[in-house]
Amino acid sequence: MAKGGAIRAGIGGWTFEPWEGTFYPDDLPKKRQLEYASGRLRTIEVNGTYYSGFKPETYAKWKAETPEGFVFAIKGNRFVTNRKVLAEASESMDRFFAQGLEELGPKLGPIVWQFAPTKKFEHDDFEGFLKLLPAKVGGLPLRHALEVRHPSFVDPAFVALAKKHGAAICYAHHNDYPEFADVTADFVYGRLQRGEDSVPTAYAPADLGGWAKRAKLWAEGGMPDDLPLADPKAKVEKKPRDVFLYIIHEGKLRAPQGAMALQKLVD
């Protein structure tokens, strides 16, 4: 991908008991699971940060246990996003960014802000939230992705707002949540959530091939023509973009195999 951005395929978390014996070797100690997973995947989305905070020493440990070039996506804390007035989240956001994320150094990837399915799009309040998002932490530049789950966000006004503030709209391939793939930032963030445990690679090989083609298009600055958009008329600058795709949630049992297969296709 010399002419495009980097493409990383990954999973959500690395501690999942059913992966023991199906992804992890039976005799692998739990304390070495991150080392093992990061040696076979290019990225992992950390879900634990949504529920609680961690110490700087923990982030430093994660950095030390993972290879060069590996990247963590960090889910923003729920106390920031689960509130009626998003613009009042400054204290919780400051607390989130004070926990030591910068210890990850170059392995700090996108920050993912997940909103409840009941949270509706309200332009002014959401812009108030976007204005709170810091551009850097500890000198490291930050990328922000917005995972919204209410149909009201399928709105050109939301697309314009995300683009104005340089935040990516998380594309969700999900059975229940709204699906729209508008590109609004210098990277693309997707969660592929329709995997099945009965399929050895979560998604069938033909489907993974389709996602590989879309990922390459995104990385080269293009747009897939087979995904829904909230604003089909919006102009998107054609420039290389990094792409993060996570096989996550449904089909979690085979998510590692799916992510490895997808990475092989794009490489």
C-alpha positions as CSV (number, residue, x, y, z in Angstrom):
1,M,0.0,0.0,0.0
2,A,2.8,2.4,-0.9
3,K,0.3,4.9,-2.3
4,G,-2.3,4.5,0.5
5,G,-2.6,4.7,4.2
6,A,-2.0,1.8,6.6
7,I,-4.7,-0.8,6.9
8,R,-5.1,-2.5,10.3
9,A,-7.5,-5.3,11.0
10,G,-8.1,-6.2,14.7
11,I,-10.5,-7.4,17.4
12,G,-12.1,-6.0,20.5
13,G,-10.1,-6.8,23.7
14,W,-7.8,-9.8,24.2
15,T,-9.3,-11.5,27.3
16,F,-12.1,-13.8,26.3
17,E,-12.3,-17.2,27.8
18,P,-13.7,-19.0,24.6
19,W,-10.5,-17.9,22.8
20,E,-8.5,-20.2,25.0
21,G,-7.9,-23.2,22.9
22,T,-9.5,-21.7,19.8
23,F,-7.1,-18.8,19.3
24,Y,-4.7,-19.0,22.2
25,P,-2.8,-22.2,22.8
26,D,-4.1,-24.3,25.7
27,D,-0.9,-23.9,27.7
28,L,-0.5,-20.1,27.1
29,P,-0.5,-18.2,30.5
30,K,-3.2,-15.5,30.7
31,K,-0.5,-12.9,31.3
32,R,1.0,-13.6,27.9
33,Q,-2.3,-13.3,25.9
34,L,-1.7,-9.6,24.9
35,E,1.8,-10.5,23.7
36,Y,0.4,-13.4,21.7
37,A,-2.5,-11.5,20.2
38,S,-0.5,-8.4,19.3
39,G,2.0,-10.6,17.5
40,R,-0.7,-11.8,15.1
41,L,-2.9,-8.8,14.8
42,R,-2.2,-5.1,13.9
43,T,-4.6,-3.5,16.3
44,I,-6.9,-4.1,19.3
45,E,-9.8,-2.0,20.5
46,V,-9.7,-1.7,24.3
47,N,-13.2,-1.9,25.8
48,G,-12.2,-1.8,29.4
49,T,-11.5,2.0,29.3
50,Y,-15.2,2.5,28.6
51,Y,-16.1,1.2,32.1
52,S,-13.2,2.3,34.3
53,G,-9.9,4.2,34.4
54,F,-6.4,2.7,34.4
55,K,-3.0,3.8,35.8
56,P,-0.1,5.0,33.7
57,E,1.8,1.9,34.6
58,T,-0.8,-0.2,32.9
59,Y,-0.5,1.6,29.6
60,A,3.3,1.4,29.9
61,K,3.0,-2.3,30.4
62,W,0.7,-2.7,27.4
63,K,3.2,-0.8,25.3
64,A,6.1,-3.0,26.5
65,E,4.2,-6.2,25.7
66,T,3.3,-5.3,22.1
67,P,5.5,-5.2,19.0
68,E,6.6,-2.1,17.1
69,G,3.9,-0.9,14.7
70,F,1.0,-2.3,16.8
71,V,-1.7,0.2,17.7
72,F,-4.4,0.3,20.4
73,A,-7.8,2.0,19.8
74,I,-9.0,3.2,23.2
75,K,-12.7,3.5,23.9
76,G,-13.6,6.7,25.7
77,N,-15.1,6.5,29.2
78,R,-18.9,6.1,29.5
79,F,-19.1,9.0,32.0
80,V,-18.2,11.3,29.1
81,T,-20.8,10.1,26.6
82,N,-23.6,8.8,28.8
83,R,-25.1,12.1,29.8
84,K,-28.1,14.2,28.8
85,V,-26.0,17.3,28.0
86,L,-22.8,16.3,26.2
87,A,-21.4,19.8,26.4
88,E,-21.1,19.5,30.2
89,A,-18.7,16.5,30.0
90,S,-15.5,18.6,30.4
91,E,-14.6,17.3,33.9
92,S,-15.1,13.7,33.0
93,M,-13.1,14.1,29.8
94,D,-10.3,15.8,31.6
95,R,-10.2,12.9,34.1
96,F,-10.1,10.4,31.2
97,F,-7.2,12.1,29.5
98,A,-5.3,12.5,32.8
99,Q,-4.9,8.7,33.3
100,G,-1.7,8.2,31.3
101,L,-2.7,7.4,27.7
102,E,0.5,9.1,26.5
103,E,2.4,6.1,28.0
104,L,1.4,4.2,24.9
105,G,3.5,6.6,22.8
106,P,3.2,5.8,19.0
107,K,1.0,2.8,19.9
108,L,-1.9,5.1,20.9
109,G,-4.4,4.9,18.1
110,P,-7.9,6.4,17.7
111,I,-10.1,7.3,20.7
112,V,-13.5,5.9,20.1
113,W,-16.5,7.6,21.7
114,Q,-19.5,5.3,21.9
115,F,-23.0,6.8,22.4
116,A,-26.1,4.9,23.7
117,P,-28.7,3.9,21.2
118,T,-31.1,6.3,22.9
119,K,-28.9,9.3,22.4
120,K,-30.4,11.4,19.6
121,F,-28.6,13.9,17.4
122,E,-28.9,17.5,18.7
123,H,-26.6,19.7,16.6
124,D,-25.6,22.4,19.2
125,D,-25.1,19.9,22.1
126,F,-23.1,17.6,19.9
127,E,-20.9,20.4,18.6
128,G,-20.4,21.4,22.2
129,F,-19.0,17.9,22.8
130,L,-16.8,18.0,19.7
131,K,-15.3,21.3,20.9
132,L,-14.2,19.5,24.1
133,L,-12.1,16.9,22.3
134,P,-8.4,17.6,22.8
135,A,-6.1,17.6,19.8
136,K,-3.2,16.2,21.8
137,V,-2.4,14.4,25.0
138,G,1.1,14.5,26.4
139,G,2.3,15.9,23.1
140,L,0.8,13.0,21.1
141,P,-1.7,14.0,18.4
142,L,-5.1,12.4,18.9
143,R,-7.7,11.0,16.4
144,H,-11.3,10.8,17.5
145,A,-14.0,8.4,16.2
146,L,-17.7,8.8,16.9
147,E,-19.8,5.6,17.3
148,V,-23.4,6.8,17.2
149,R,-26.3,4.4,17.4
150,H,-29.5,6.4,17.0
151,P,-31.1,6.8,13.5
152,S,-31.3,10.6,14.0
153,F,-27.6,10.8,13.2
154,V,-28.2,9.7,9.6
155,D,-28.2,13.4,8.8
156,P,-26.1,15.5,6.5
157,A,-25.8,18.0,9.3
158,F,-24.1,15.4,11.5
159,V,-21.7,14.5,8.6
160,A,-20.8,18.2,8.2
161,L,-20.3,18.6,11.9
162,A,-17.9,15.6,12.2
163,K,-16.0,16.8,9.1
164,K,-15.7,20.4,10.6
165,H,-14.1,19.0,13.7
166,G,-12.0,16.3,12.0
167,A,-13.6,13.4,13.7
168,A,-14.3,10.1,12.0
169,I,-17.8,8.6,11.9
170,C,-17.5,5.0,13.0
171,Y,-19.0,2.8,10.3
172,A,-21.0,0.0,11.9
173,H,-21.8,-3.1,10.0
174,H,-24.5,-4.1,12.5
175,N,-28.0,-5.7,12.4
176,D,-29.7,-3.0,14.6
177,Y,-27.7,0.2,14.5
178,P,-27.7,2.7,11.6
179,E,-25.2,1.9,8.9
180,F,-23.6,4.8,7.1
181,A,-20.0,5.1,5.8
182,D,-19.5,8.8,5.3
183,V,-15.8,9.7,5.4
184,T,-15.1,12.8,7.5
185,A,-11.5,12.6,8.7
186,D,-8.0,11.6,7.7
187,F,-8.7,8.0,8.8
188,V,-11.6,5.5,8.5
189,Y,-12.8,3.5,11.5
190,G,-15.1,0.5,11.0
191,R,-16.6,-2.2,13.3
192,L,-17.7,-5.3,11.5
193,Q,-20.3,-6.8,13.8
194,R,-22.3,-9.4,11.8
195,G,-19.8,-12.3,12.2
196,E,-21.0,-15.8,13.0
197,D,-19.4,-18.3,15.3
198,S,-20.3,-21.1,12.8
199,V,-18.0,-19.5,10.2
200,P,-14.3,-20.3,10.7
201,T,-13.3,-16.7,9.9
202,A,-16.4,-15.0,11.4
203,Y,-17.2,-13.6,7.9
204,A,-17.3,-15.9,4.9
205,P,-14.2,-15.7,2.6
206,A,-16.1,-13.9,-0.1
207,D,-17.4,-11.3,2.4
208,L,-13.9,-10.8,3.8
209,G,-12.7,-10.3,0.2
210,G,-15.3,-7.5,-0.2
211,W,-14.1,-5.8,3.0
212,A,-10.5,-6.1,1.8
213,K,-11.4,-4.3,-1.4
214,R,-13.3,-1.5,0.5
215,A,-10.4,-1.1,2.9
216,K,-8.0,-0.6,0.0
217,L,-10.3,1.9,-1.6
218,W,-10.5,3.9,1.6
219,A,-6.7,3.7,2.1
220,E,-6.1,5.1,-1.4
221,G,-8.6,8.0,-0.7
222,G,-11.6,6.5,-2.5
223,M,-15.1,5.6,-1.4
224,P,-16.8,2.2,-1.8
225,D,-19.9,2.6,-3.9
226,D,-21.9,-0.2,-2.2
227,L,-22.2,1.2,1.3
228,P,-25.0,3.6,2.5
229,L,-24.2,7.3,3.1
230,A,-26.0,9.9,5.2
231,D,-24.9,12.6,2.8
232,P,-24.3,11.2,-0.7
233,K,-23.7,14.8,-2.0
234,A,-20.8,15.6,0.3
235,K,-17.5,16.0,-1.4
236,V,-14.6,13.9,0.0
237,E,-11.0,14.9,-0.7
238,K,-9.1,12.1,-2.4
239,K,-6.1,11.5,-0.2
240,P,-4.5,8.5,1.5
241,R,-6.2,7.5,4.8
242,D,-5.3,5.0,7.5
243,V,-8.0,2.4,7.9
244,F,-8.9,0.6,11.2
245,L,-11.4,-2.4,10.9
246,Y,-12.4,-4.4,13.9
247,I,-14.3,-7.7,13.8
248,I,-16.1,-7.5,17.0
249,H,-19.2,-8.2,19.1
250,E,-21.3,-10.8,17.1
251,G,-19.1,-13.6,15.9
252,K,-16.6,-12.9,18.6
253,L,-15.5,-16.5,18.9
254,R,-13.9,-16.4,15.5
255,A,-13.1,-12.7,15.5
256,P,-9.3,-13.3,15.7
257,Q,-9.3,-15.7,12.8
258,G,-11.4,-13.2,10.8
259,A,-9.1,-10.3,11.5
260,M,-6.0,-12.3,10.6
261,A,-7.6,-13.5,7.4
262,L,-8.6,-9.9,6.5
263,Q,-5.2,-8.6,7.3
264,K,-3.6,-11.2,5.0
265,L,-5.9,-10.1,2.2
266,V,-5.1,-6.4,2.4
267,D,-1.3,-7.1,2.8
